[in-house]
Amino acid sequence: MQNPKINTRCVQAGYTPGNGEPRQIPIIQSTTFKYATSSSMGALFDLEASGYFYTRLQNPTNDSVAAKIAALEGGTAAMLTSSGQAATFYAVFNICSCGDHVVASSQIYGGSYNLFAVTMKRMGISFTFVSPDCSDEELEAAFQPNTKAVFGETISNPSLTVLDIERFAKAAHDHGVPLIVDNTFATPINCRPFEWGADIITHSTTKYMDGHGAAVGGCIVDSGKFDWTKYPDKFPGLCTPDESYHGVTYTERFGLEGAFITKATVQLMRDLGSIQAPQNAFILNLGLESLHVRVKRHCENALAVAEFLESDPHITWVNYCSLPGNPYYERAQKYLPNGSCGVVSFGVKGGRATAEAFMARLKLGAIETHVADARTCILHPASSTHRQMNEEELIAAGVPSDLIRLSVGLEDAEDIIADLKQALEG
Ligand SMILES: *Cc1c(COP(=O)(O)O)cnc(C)c1O
């Protein structure tokens, strides 16, 4: 079928069985693959033939699921990783080496912030963090001659800001570098960053894509549009021979559509591991088959919950970008017109102590460090994920001590609201 709609792609893309073959994607639970001759296997090691040899690098189950995610995002190639953290690391490390620099939005997932500001800093890669709402001058000033990428989140976790993707893409391209967007919260159902100029997309598939709290995973998708060959000095890893593959140059051998993901697979996966287990890829695909149905319901429920919270006298503030009056409402209407995500944050009167007591009274909403699950879950970052921070640090991180993060699930919205109401009144 030519150009199926995204709902159809969720169900069908990535795997087409032949006559008499399994209807569901087979789980290829095998570490290795058999060849008739050493020379046919040798061709794989020289990247002259495509095929599988070891599941640390590639596995057919993973490739079917990655192909589905590439189809959802409108990309040319994709790879699965063992976690969202691995996806973020590989996406950046694939084009950055010691001595390089990245411009990143300050409103990003805490795990990504630690990865950049602490661990990748130890590898000699430096990061400048800018507010997603910084002035043009501030954004311009963040670039350095050694800048190799710009990084941001479509909807940031947990602060729920919306990235002006077009503006950040233009700034990146003006400096000859790609924009990498973490599209975890929006999912390709609500936003496809490639349509707004992004070049590489990362996902924590652990969130809405799996959607059932069953399998940790990540994914990287390439748009195939960024022309690395225009800047061979900036991207030598893609544009000059890789001696570990007898001098293959990725952009020459695999074209713009395949170079980035091929390099990340045959070089970074080979050396660092952290591929997604085929079993998890299978579970992820079950989630993807209903992604379009679930995301729509998550958003409807979250909007109903946000409207209820806004009207409740115990609540001091509500943050949900699809709610009129939110500072990101206009931008959300542009990039996320059909809905944003199922995560809402809010503050309760009385601050930290009231927040903890309120959460303990919930019956449906479970206290968890997770989001984007079919089951409603809730977190008080100041007493859990961010508990090492003092009041000033919490405010600087956009996570004030009264902030409660609610991931609205797929239960009936009336039941979720009734649960919140009884806990607030108690
Ligand atoms: C959870 C999350 C990650 C990290 O993903 P893991 O699968 O937990 O490693 C990265 N980015 C965002 C936006 C997330 O919510």
The ligand as an SDF file (V2000), in Angstrom:
LIG
                    3D

 15 15  0  0  0  0  0  0  0  0999 V2000
   12.6590    8.0320   30.5390 C   0  0  0  0  0  0  0  0  0  0  0  0
   13.2210    8.9810   29.5920 C   0  0  0  0  0  0  0  0  0  0  0  0
   14.5020    8.8090   29.0620 C   0  0  0  0  0  0  0  0  0  0  0  0
   15.4040    7.6620   29.4750 C   0  0  0  0  0  0  0  0  0  0  0  0
   14.8490    6.4590   29.0530 O   0  0  0  0  0  0  0  0  0  0  0  0
   15.0880    5.0380   29.7810 P   0  0  0  0  0  0  0  0  0  0  0  0
   14.3420    4.1100   28.8920 O   0  0  0  0  0  0  0  0  0  0  0  0
   14.5420    5.1540   31.1630 O   0  0  0  0  0  0  0  0  0  0  0  0
   16.5520    4.8080   29.7810 O   0  0  0  0  0  0  0  0  0  0  0  0
   14.9600    9.7240   28.1430 C   0  0  0  0  0  0  0  0  0  0  0  0
   14.2010   10.7760   27.7730 N   0  0  0  0  0  0  0  0  0  0  0  0
   12.9640   10.9830   28.2680 C   0  0  0  0  0  0  0  0  0  0  0  0
   12.1830   12.1620   27.8260 C   0  0  0  0  0  0  0  0  0  0  0  0
   12.4320   10.1000   29.2020 C   0  0  0  0  0  0  0  0  0  0  0  0
   11.2150   10.3190   29.6980 O   0  0  0  0  0  0  0  0  0  0  0  0
  1  2  1  0
  2  3  1  0
  2 14  2  0
  3  4  1  0
  3 10  2  0
  4  5  1  0
  5  6  1  0
  6  7  2  0
  6  8  1  0
  6  9  1  0
 10 11  1  0
 11 12  2  0
 12 13  1  0
 12 14  1  0
 14 15  1  0
M  END
$$$$
